[in-house]
Amino acid sequence: MREVDISGCELVHAGQAWTHEKDPCSKEMIKLLERNEAYCTWFQPVGKGLESQFPAIEIRGKYYQLSLRVQKAIFRHVRLNKRFRNIERVADGRSKLRIPQRLLTEKKRTSSRFTSMHSRHHGGKGVNPKERASAAPQGGLSTEELLFETLLPLFEAAAAGAPLGDGARQLRHAERLDASLPPTTSFVFDEEESARNMISQLLQDCPGLMASRELFLAHMRRFYTEIAAPAAAE
C-alpha cells in the first residue's frame, strides 16, 4: 500500500488503527476487513469538495491508501439501489461520502455490465414489473432480483479475489432473501461523467500530473497522441 501525505487534509472521520503484525492486504488479514468499516479513517483535502474525500488506514502512526481490492472487501455490503445516495452524516454533522468515489464508479460499471447482459438475454427489452412478479415463485425471488441481489455480490467477491464459498451456503443466502427487497436500479453513466470520475481518481493517484494546468494539458496531449489517435485510426 502507498503512504498518504495527510498534511494538507482535514480529518472527516477517525477510524481504528491497524494493530496486527501482518499487512491488511495479506490473504489472512483481508478477512478481518470484510464488511468492516471500523478501520477506515476519512480525509478531505483542504479547499477541495466532498467528492475528493478518501479513506485511509492507520498503521503504526502512518496512513496508507486503500487499494480497490481492499475497498471492495470493506464496502461489499453496500448495494446500489434507487434510494442510494453516496452521502451520509457523521456524528459532528459533517457530510461524508458513503463509499469512495473510485469504488462507486467501479460498482456502477459492474452494475452496467450485468444490466447489459440481462438486456441482451431479453432481446434488448426491460422486464415489466408485473411479469417480474409473476415469474417469481411465491414468497421468493424473481429472476431479475436473483441476478442483482445474489449473483452480483458473488461477481464482486470474485473480482476482489475473495473465496466464494460452497454452493449450498450461497443457496441458503438466496433463500433468505425475499421479494420485499428494494428494486435495483441500473446505473448507466455517459462518457462525460465517466471521464470526470477518471480524472478525479487521476488527481488522487497521480498528483504530479496535476501540478499546473499547463502540465496537465501537456500530459493529456501526449496521451492522446500515443493512445487515442492510433486507436481511432484502426
C-alpha positions in Angstrom: 0.0 0.0 0.0 1.1 3.6 -0.6 1.6 6.0 2.2 -0.7 9.1 2.1 0.5 12.6 2.9 -2.3 14.0 5.1 -0.5 17.3 5.9 -2.9 19.1 3.5 -6.0 17.3 4.6 -8.8 17.7 7.1 -9.9 14.8 9.2 -13.6 13.9 8.5 -14.0 10.7 10.4 -11.4 8.8 12.6 -11.3 5.0 12.3 -9.4 2.4 14.4 -5.7 1.9 14.0 -4.5 -1.4 12.5 -2.6 -3.2 15.3 -2.0 -6.5 13.7 1.5 -7.6 12.6 0.6 -8.7 9.1 -0.3 -6.4 6.3 -4.1 -5.8 5.9 -3.7 -6.7 2.2 -2.5 -10.2 3.1 -4.7 -13.2 2.4 -5.1 -14.0 6.1 -5.9 -10.4 7.2 -8.2 -9.4 4.4 -10.9 -11.4 6.0 -10.9 -9.1 9.0 -11.8 -6.2 6.7 -14.7 -7.9 5.1 -17.8 -5.6 5.6 -15.9 -3.8 8.3 -15.6 0.0 8.0 -14.2 0.4 11.5 -10.6 0.7 10.2 -11.5 3.5 7.7 -10.3 7.0 8.5 -11.7 9.6 6.1 -9.8 12.7 5.0 -10.7 15.6 2.7 -8.0 17.7 1.0 -8.1 21.3 2.2 -10.0 23.5 -0.3 -11.5 20.5 -2.2 -15.1 19.4 -2.5 -16.9 16.4 -0.9 -16.1 14.1 -3.8 -12.4 14.5 -3.1 -12.7 12.6 0.2 -10.8 9.4 0.6 -10.4 6.6 3.2 -7.1 5.5 4.6 -5.9 3.0 7.2 -3.6 3.9 10.0 -0.7 1.5 10.5 1.9 2.3 13.2 1.2 6.1 13.1 1.1 6.4 9.4 -1.8 6.4 6.9 -2.0 4.3 3.8 -4.2 4.4 0.8 -6.7 1.6 0.4 -6.4 -0.4 -2.8 -9.6 -1.0 -4.9 -9.4 -4.7 -3.8 -9.4 -3.7 -0.1 -12.2 -1.1 -0.7 -14.4 -3.8 -2.3 -13.9 -6.1 0.7 -14.7 -3.3 3.3 -17.7 -2.0 1.5 -19.0 -5.2 0.0 -22.3 -4.9 2.0 -23.1 -1.5 0.4 -25.6 -2.0 -2.5 -26.6 0.5 -5.2 -30.4 0.8 -5.4 -33.0 3.5 -6.1 -32.6 5.1 -2.6 -28.8 5.0 -2.6 -27.1 8.4 -2.1 -23.3 8.5 -1.7 -23.5 11.0 1.2 -24.0 10.4 4.9 -23.7 12.4 8.1 -21.0 11.7 10.7 -21.5 12.3 14.5 -20.5 16.0 14.3 -22.9 16.7 11.5 -20.4 16.9 8.7 -21.1 15.3 5.3 -19.0 12.2 4.3 -19.0 10.0 1.3 -20.8 6.7 1.9 -18.2 4.8 -0.2 -15.1 6.0 -2.0 -15.7 7.7 -5.4 -13.5 5.2 -7.2 -15.4 2.3 -5.7 -18.7 3.9 -6.7 -17.5 4.2 -10.3 -16.5 0.5 -10.2 -19.8 -0.6 -8.7 -21.7 1.4 -11.4 -19.5 -0.3 -14.1 -20.2 -3.7 -12.7 -24.0 -2.9 -12.5 -23.9 -1.7 -16.1 -22.3 -4.9 -17.3 -25.0 -7.0 -15.6 -27.7 -4.8 -17.0 -26.3 -5.2 -20.5 -26.1 -9.0 -20.1 -29.7 -9.1 -18.8 -30.9 -6.8 -21.6 -29.4 -9.0 -24.3 -31.0 -12.1 -22.7 -34.4 -10.4 -23.0 -33.8 -9.2 -26.6 -32.9 -5.6 -25.6 -36.2 -5.1 -23.6 -36.6 -4.4 -19.9 -38.7 -6.6 -17.7 -42.2 -5.5 -16.9 -42.8 -5.3 -13.1 -45.9 -7.4 -13.4 -44.1 -10.0 -15.5 -41.3 -10.0 -12.9 -43.7 -10.6 -10.1 -45.5 -13.4 -11.9 -42.2 -15.0 -12.8 -41.1 -15.2 -9.2 -42.0 -18.2 -7.0 -44.5 -17.3 -4.3 -42.5 -15.7 -1.4 -39.3 -16.0 -3.4 -37.1 -14.0 -5.8 -37.8 -13.2 -9.4 -35.1 -13.9 -12.0 -34.1 -10.2 -12.1 -33.9 -9.9 -8.3 -31.8 -13.1 -8.1 -29.4 -11.7 -10.7 -28.8 -8.4 -9.0 -29.2 -9.4 -5.3 -27.3 -12.8 -5.4 -25.1 -13.1 -8.4 -23.8 -9.5 -8.4 -22.3 -9.8 -4.9 -20.7 -13.1 -5.9 -19.3 -11.4 -9.0 -17.8 -8.6 -6.9 -16.3 -11.1 -4.5 -14.7 -13.0 -7.4 -13.3 -9.7 -8.8 -11.8 -8.9 -5.4 -10.2 -12.3 -5.1 -12.3 -13.4 -2.2 -13.4 -17.1 -1.8 -16.9 -17.6 -2.9 -17.6 -20.5 -0.5 -19.7 -23.6 -1.2 -22.8 -23.5 -3.4 -25.0 -24.7 -0.5 -24.2 -21.7 1.6 -24.9 -19.4 -1.4 -28.2 -21.1 -2.0 -29.2 -20.7 1.7 -28.3 -17.0 1.4 -30.6 -16.7 -1.7 -33.4 -18.4 0.1 -33.2 -16.0 3.0 -33.8 -13.1 0.6 -37.5 -12.2 -0.1 -39.5 -10.3 -2.6 -39.6 -7.2 -0.3 -36.0 -6.2 -1.3 -35.9 -2.7 -2.8 -35.7 -2.8 -6.6 -32.2 -2.5 -8.1 -31.6 0.4 -10.4 -29.1 0.1 -13.3 -26.7 2.9 -13.2 -25.7 3.9 -16.7 -23.5 7.0 -17.0 -22.5 8.9 -20.1 -18.9 9.4 -21.4 -18.6 12.9 -19.8 -19.4 11.5 -16.3 -17.1 8.6 -16.8 -14.3 10.9 -17.8 -14.9 13.2 -14.8 -14.7 10.2 -12.4 -11.5 9.0 -14.0 -9.9 12.5 -13.9 -10.9 12.8 -10.2 -9.2 9.5 -9.5 -6.2 10.5 -11.5 -5.8 13.6 -9.4 -5.8 11.4 -6.3 -3.4 8.7 -7.6 -1.0 10.9 -9.7 -1.0 14.4 -8.1 2.2 15.2 -10.0 0.3 15.2 -13.3 -1.9 18.0 -11.9 0.8 20.3 -10.7 -0.4 23.0 -13.1 -2.9 23.5 -15.9 -0.2 23.6 -18.5 1.4 20.4 -17.2 -1.9 18.6 -17.1 -2.8 19.6 -20.7 0.7 18.6 -21.9 0.2 15.1 -20.5 -3.3 14.8 -22.0 -2.0 15.8 -25.4 0.8 13.2 -25.2 -1.7 10.6 -24.1 -3.9 11.4 -27.0 -1.1 11.2 -29.5 0.2 7.9 -28.1 -3.0 6.1 -27.2 -6.2 7.7 -28.5 -5.1 8.7 -32.0 -3.8 5.3 -33.0 -6.9 3.6 -31.6 -9.2 6.0 -33.6 -7.2 5.2 -36.8 -7.8 1.5 -36.6 
